[in-house]
Amino acid sequence: MQNFEYAIARSVDGAIELSTSESRFLAGGIDLLGEMKEYITSPKRVIDLKLIPDLDRIDTSTSTWKIGANVTIAEIARNERIRATLPGLAEAASEVGSPQIRNVATLGGNLAQHSRCWYYRHRDLRCLKRGGSTCYAREGENKYHSLFSGNPCISPIVSNLAIILAALNARVNVRRGDKDVTLTIGELYSDAWNNPLDHTSLLPGDLIVHVEIPTQKNRSTYLQVSEKGDFDWALVSCAAAGRNSEDEWADISVFLGAVAPIPYRVESPLLESGKLSREAIESIAGSIAAKATPLAHNGYKVPIAQALVRRALTRIVS
Amino acid sequence: MSGWPKNPKQLGKEHLRFDGPVKVSGSARYASDMQPVGWLYGMILRSPWPAARIRAIDLRPALSLPGIRAAVTANDAPFTIRYCGEELAAVAGLSKQACLDALIAIKVDADLLPFVVKEEAALRDTSPRVFENQPNAAEPREMQTGEVDAAFRTADKTVEGFFQTQVQLHHCLETHGNTVQVTPNEITCWASTQGISSVRDGLADNISMPLDKVHVMSEFMGGGFGSKFGPGIEGGLAARLSKEAGGVPVRLMLTRFDEALAVGNRPSSFQKVRLGAKNDGTLVAYELETFGTAGYASGGATAGGGGGAGFPAPYIYRIPSTRVRQTTVAINAGSARAMRAPGHPQASFGMESIMDEMALALGMDPVELRIKNDPSEIRRQQYQIAAERFGWNAKHHSPASSEGPVKSGTGCAGATWGGAGRGSEAEVRINPDGTVEVRCGTQDLGTGTKTLIAIVAAEIFALEPAAISVRIGDTTFPPSGGSGGSTTAASVAPAVFDACQNALADLALASGMSDPTGSNWRSATARLRINPIVARGRWKEGLSSRGVGGVQMAEVEVDTETGFVRVKRIVCVQDCGLVVNRLASVSQINGGIILGIGFALYEERILDSQTGVVLNPNFETYKLPGAADVPELDVILQDMPERGVIGIGEPVTIPTAAAIANAVSNAIGKRVTSLPITPSQILGLLEKLPGIRSKSGTS
């Protein structure tokens, strides 16, 4: 990797003060250090966030929970309150990487991580996302790539947590200069849908401080299918969440991961009706196929997405 | 009959490997741990282009950087590059980062050339040639027995298929490399190798040094699988860097990225096969046409028998009329090397798949069809032993007949291998204090060779294995062969046996005791006074033999909605002659099966047609089975002590993928036609991909 300055931030304000147009924030380092070693990114300054107090806290004192950006994935996976109230979030966290990675990786880093596209990550290539002129995946080896994209780059989002947090209507609190900005998950990724160079909508110097999760959705789940049984990226993931009291359902949302540069919302009037019969679920799952634009090697993601939508909805309503 | 003891106390028992504690505690020193005084890091600059004419390489910008002590080019320019990852130059410096910076600084002037990386494309006349003056496809190798066309006409049933296997990488956990010191008078090398002698020969040749001045050591090494016989291009570069840097040691270990490009692989195969049988199941005719790639060249200078992309056919079966035509096609990719049972897993997958198709066509049980046609009596027994242990008759059902979206299935396959011993030597030293040292110029691939040597010596001397000091991995020790072809145990054990017998005779003479073993040991050795007993021994006939079978059965579950395959259980029946260490044997078999699971479900080198690069040069996307992917492994060792020691490193990885593929096909009712069996392939076979309409009703 290239030489860099190493700075330690002691507060959110301090981190913002230390940041420059050529700096990057370091939390768990799982994504950043990999990119630096491969010369994909070469920041002039690396700002360590790990000593900022309170960023590793989970605050459940009000009905909207706050999870600090430095909370590790392992903590989210094992936290008893999260497991009881937001089971889908704990499930998504438990599928991230390996135990070693989960012990180090953080919520903020998981949300802000960059594309895993093998053209983007290859040291000898300069694809569209790296500022080159071609998305090699479109005509090339695209079995891990998107079924939906708003721009020529088809590298999909791989953050598990983004998918479940989208389904839970979470918001991301970001420090932008001297302002606090709150983004929906949709807003956090919308630029990645539109612009091949973007992984998220974060601007240089933006710092994710915490994530706010309303707890009204008392049913949630996360499922993924990978090639391997463990320690593997999702080929397709699916999160579903909703609010249930007695037989009444409200606010059901379903998102797919690894099929678009953003958490992909499964839209259906049937979801809004709150009446999820077996036939309704089948129809919602079936609706995905017509909208997808499969490429040479990723068409198999369509039936997996359908199966996961069916299973996730069946799981939360049963 | 074998000359081994009839009622052994140590042989065939379960022994923990001696070097377990030093390995798991990190105190075992591998080539990659060596830090001799004054050592430098070495690193290689590799071509980012799949084909190029290198006009000039300017090393001066690298040499001017702080911490860089030497730089060399891989060849004298101009020269031609034929694959992404081919060596351009190498540097040695005080730190890894200094070397990384230096690699970036080297200036390479190159003209890029057209290239081809897909086998089917390389076969076309219009495609770029890997070598300018020869076509990409080698002359086919053709073999025919009997009247094939006439024999097919006599068949009651004929089945055909087209099967593909992928390029699999060795990915040894310790990467390839050496720590080498070249002074004007001698070469010292700590190598990660499965052949210390061949490393010595290679280095001597490379630096033009007489053999007696070259010393190679490999006390511990982290896997080879057939890819680590010679010093490799990396060893030659390390030696030149050491010389260039004034004789200081250079440690040049490859990176994981390098491992995916330049140090071997298992060739791919594309197999068009036709099989004919009588209604009673008797096979009468067989036809096979194949191509595959072994990379830009079939083998290469340090390949250790990689050969081309051909394989044995019709594998383990004897069919009266056969026609086989096999071609190897060059592409712009790294060269193949021998890989654990070269050719056999590919052969097994194609043949055992078409056998199951035939069983279906005949309405015959797959095990019954195999027993009917398998010429090996041992394997016929093994099918029966395996079927009973597995519960085959109860479990095996007609295709796709299990209830629900998750379908279960069963499959089986067989293997064959040699595993013979050959000319190894060993030396035993019995010291006056009763301690015993055994020296042998072999190396431990990770299979427990040191422990095996101690068990043999302990058996002969009636001592505990822990009382034997074993020293291996040094070219100053009595010579032994390379660890390839499953030959190490069958070569080393007889040599150690012979040396121990000779030492024992000498000790009896020196001590005047007719039986100095066991409880007499200390009093016998005490009579040696100053001079130890030193005896040599060599491999001889009668203590080892060759030729094993091996049968595996697999049980799988396939989620027909997501395409996810889970292997539930593998039963393996393996004949193995005389078992030396039962624990290590079963462990080696477990490893072979796990490698086979990787070949079946996960592993595949993926090349990009547009750029020629390997897209998955890491463990993130080159997928290896993890603990969660390993099923219940049920290993039955079929002891035949009268046959002596036989190597079993290779046969145990051969039939796994074929058995899994047959089980998956049985589960879903569609024939698996290529490896690895991914969710994408399963969903494609089930006609669930968008745009693919069900063909039923149209044919």
Interface residues (C-beta under 8 A of the other chain):
Chain A: M1 R116 W118 Y119 H122 R123 D124 L125 T134 Y136 E139 G140 E141 K143 Y144 V225 E227 K228 G229 D230 F231 D232 W233 L235 A289 A292 P294 H297 G299 Y300 V302 P303 I304 Q306 A307 L308 R310
Chain B: P48 C84 Q97 L100 F257 D559 E561 T562 G563 F564 R566 L601 Y602 I606 D608 S609 Q610 T611 V613 L615 N616 E620 T621 K623 P625 G626 A627 A628 D629 T678 P679 S680 L683 G684 K688 L689 P690 G691
